[in-house]
Amino acid sequence: MSSLSVPPPQCLLQPFVVPHRLLLGPGPSNVPARIVTATCQPMLGHLHPETIEIMDQIKSGIQYAFQTQNCMTLAVSGPGHAAMECAIFNSVEPGDSVLIAVNGIWGERAAEIAQRIGAKVNMIVTSAGRYFTNSEIEQALAKYKPVLFFLTHGESSTGVVHPIDGIGELCHKYGSLFLVDSVAALGGSPIYMDKQAIDILYTGSQKVLNAPPGTAPISFSERACYKIFSRKTKPVSYFLDLNWLASYWGCDEKPARIYHHTGPVTALYSLREGLAILAETGLEKSWKRHKDVAEYFHTGLEKMGLKLFVEEKKARLPTVTTIVAPPGYDWKEITRFIMKNHNIEISGGLGPSVGMVLRVGLMGCNSNKDHVDMILEALSDALKHCHKSKV
Ligand code: PMP
């Protein structure tokens, strides 16, 4: 008789099959064959010299993608949220005043993360689809004198790309660090970490970089490092402590890498290749392609009689388009119809935009006009076949 009280699960005794699907939601996006192949390379030890060389290549790739010379540049083992927590946990101490710009869900989440570690959280809030002017930001910086100001570059919940110019200088004028979330925009919309005086910038692997989710590039300026390495208390997270991550990624002066955690070795291969594709394409070309493809999509949507949620053209995020949920339709029926009949993922709203929009992502290798034609056809088919109430 077996000593086991839990039998092997039947579901795990079945063959493992995953369908092919076109991922035109706000992420993850499809992973091109070159990156899939990279993840099938042989496993290496996480501190083998070859792995360390790959980590160094990733660091150079992030410096290029972020346009920064920062030595403190690495990839967190985890999704975008891990980088978000890494940024805030390290730079903010309990009792510190922080200022968060909320124009969608990512500001809301950043505020909650800062609250959880006992920061004094102040917010400026605007409605979904809008962004802040530099003078609104300056007024709040002058009022709250925060140690950190958080802004989302590409608000994937609302489809807004936030202007960045001049804000870093304003932050420094008031003694704040400037933290930018570019998970949904990096590689698809211009950002220059050093030139725009950004102190902490992070992104995710699974959007424009087309790698699987699970690694998150992040970089810290000297000013940010000064605040972080002169803090009085230890960060609440051992795993995300920059002291440790700096040693693990060779960002400190020490000659040898120190074991901190076992990095996701094959995920690092995929990130290396995602960054390599961006380097080969060239940032400026990548930004232009995302913009051109998004504009082609927007024109097609308007021709179909659909409305874009973000009215101001220059505030439209090229990577994630928000479409006003077609009046009279149930948005869930539309997304389900497109998945079932066209094998394409698109999504509804998130946070403040739930029920208001449909969201379509065109990121990295998915940003091309053929995909736009496919999704326009799928949307038009859905509008013909889904139920429409009289409005
Ligand atoms: N910030 C933004 C702007 C995002 O779009 C996302 C992911 N949708 C995140 C942060 C969080 O990333 P992840 O889901 O990889 O944790």
Residues whose N, C-alpha, C, O or C-beta is under 5 A from the ligand:
A	BS01	PMP	P26 P79 G80 H81 W106 G154 S156 D181 V183 A184 G204
